[in-house]
């Protein structure tokens, strides 16, 4: 496995573990990560022994921010950021993942987990412009948004309910 693939797997594992921790604090039907793979990225099991796939993506403001945060940029400055551009990228991530799900061979439902990796905007910023968020088309059973909000604590929201 190449370094970039391992880094991607590590980021996906961290995201799904954070999300499972939040989910388990708020629901009686507990989840656990069974394994990681491709298409979908993770398979989890609930306390009733049901399986669910989780497709995971990370949201960055743009490619330069991603490079900076992953230590691959030659610069350490970034342009002024506006939340509408982050939401545009969020909408793009949802659409891309929706277009790919039909190619997945799965015997169980699949959810989408989007981890906001941009330090510039948090959950409240996204909720302030929720009217701009693309409404998922039901291809995923849930579309979870994972983000910090002005502190180190992670928050989770099902975008399908907006």
N, C-alpha and C positions, 0 to 999 in steps of 0.2 A: 504494500500500500504506500503510495507516495505521501510526502509530508503534507501537501495540501489536502489530500483525501483524509488523512488522519486528523488534521486540524478541523476539517468540516465535520467529521464524526464526533470529535470532542465537543465542538460547539453545539451540535445537535443533542448529544447526550446531556450536556449541561442544561440546555433549554428544556428538554422533556422532564428532567429530574426536578427542576425548579417548578415547572407547571404541575407535576404530580404532587409535589409537596403542598402547594397552594390548594389544589383540588381536594386532597385528602383532609386538609384542615377544615374544609367547608362542606363535605359530603360524607354520608354514612357508607356509601358503596365505594370502598377504598380501591385505589389503582396501584399497580406495580409495573415497572418496566420488565418485560420478558427478554427482549433482545432488540438489537439494532440490525438493520439491513437496508437494502435499497428498495424503493417503490413499494410500500411506504418506508419512511426512514426508521420507524420504530414500531414495535408491536407491544401493546400493553394488555394487561389482564385485570379485570375487576374482581371484587371479592365474591362475585357470583360465577366466576370462571369463564366469563364472556371475554372474547378477544376484540380488540379494536386497533386498527392501524393509525399511526400518526405521521402525517407528512409535515416536515419541519422546514421553515425558512426563516432567515434573519433579515430584518429590515434595517437598512442603512439609509441615510439621507441621500447619498449618491456614492458613486464608485470611489471618489477621492476620500470621503469619510471612511469608507470601509478599509481602504488601504492604510489610512492613518491609524485607525483603531487596531488593525491587525499587524502593524509595524512594517508595512511594505511601501510607505510613501517617502519620497525624498523631501517633502515639505512638512511643516508642522503648523501651517496656517490654513484656514478654510474660509470660504466666502460666507457672507451673512446667510443665515438659514431662515426659511419661513415655513410654518407648519403645513401650509397648503401643498408645498412641494413634497414633504414627507408623506402626506396622505395620498398624493398622486402616485408615489412609489409604492405605498401600501396597496392601493387599488391595483396597480400593475402586478404585484406579487400574487394577489388573490386570483386575478384573471389567468396568469401564467399557470398557477397550480391547478386551477379548475380545468384548463385545457389539457393538462397532462393526466388527470386522474382516470380518464376513460381507458388509458393504456395499461393501467395497473391490474394485475390478476390478484384478486383478493376475495376470500370467502367471508370477510367480516367488514363492518363499516369502517370508514376512514374519516378522521378529523384532520383539520389543518391547524397547526400551531405556528404563529408568527411571533417571533421574539424581536421586540424593538431594541436594537443594538445602538441606536443613535442617542448619545448623551444630551443632545440639544433639546429634546422634547420628551415629555413624560405622558402618562395616562391622561391627566387632566387636560393637557394640550390637545390630545387626540379627541377626547370627548367634547371639547369645546367646538370642534368642527365636525362632529359626527354626521351631520347632514351631507358632508362631502364624501363619506366613505361608501364605496361600492357595496351594494347589497349582494352577498353571496347567493348563488343560484341553486343551492340545495344539493350540490354534488358532494359536499362534505357534510357529515352529520352535525358537526359544529366547526366553527372557525374561531379558534381561541387566539386572543391577542394578549401577549405577555409583555409588561413594561414596568419600569420603575416610574416613580412620580415624585421627584424632588428629594428623595432620600434613598437609602440603600434597599428598601423593601420592594419586593416584586409584587405586582398586582396582575390579576388575570380577568379577562372579560370575554364572553362569547359574542363575537361581532354579529352572529346570526340573529341575536335578539334585539339589535338596534333598530 
